[in-house]
Amino acid sequence: MIQLLFANILEISLTASAVILAVYALSPILEQKYMAKWFYYIWLLIAIRLLIPIPFALPDAPIQISPERIFEESASLQSTSLPGILIGEVVQPEKPANSASNISLLQLGSIIWIVGAFAFSIYHMLQYFCFRLCLKIMLI
């Protein structure tokens, strides 16, 4: 569950980053044609997209690529070989004795993301309470 949320946020962040770079690159050209109001709307849409971690996908995308299909095709290419040519000999690494300590990159990334989000929230809550305390002291 958390890995799916992290993967969605990662995908949304990467696509939004590409859009942000495109807006920055095109802004000198677009500033001559459009008013500042349109840039406000563009940045508002980007901010909303980053705040809502729901992936939007087309029901019938023109190009559909599934990771399982790519792995199946690469495995079938590795298992077949032409006469006299060896293609993709696979060497299996030794598995450690304790398989419970294996953690995927996605799990590690989601754990780091959750810890970072928690630490960020705690830090800003503490800053807010310190600010309120300073205001109360100044008003007395």
C-alpha positions, 0 to 999 in steps of 0.5 A: 500500500505505502509502496504504491503511494510512494510510486504514485508520488514519485511518478507525479513528481517526475512528470510535474518536474518535466512540466515545470522545466518546460514552463521555465524554458518557455516563459520568456517566449510566452510572457510576450504573448500572454498576461500574467494571469495565464501564468498564475493558472498554469502554476495553480494547475501544477500545484494542484497536480503535486498536491493530489497524489492520484495518477490520471491515466487515459483509459485507452492510451495510444501506447501501452507498455507493461513492465511485466511484458518487458521482463517476459520478453527480455527473459525469453531473449536471454533463454533463446540463443542462435547456433554458435552465439551465446546470448545473455548468460545469466549468473544468479547471485548467492542469496544471503542466509537471512532473506528477511533482511532483503528490502527492495529499493521501492520499500527503502524509498518509501520508508525514507519518504515517510520518515522525511515527511514525519520529520518535516511535519514535526519541525514545522509544528515546533516552529509554529508553536515557537512563533506563537509563544514569541507572539504571546510574549511580545503582546504582553 
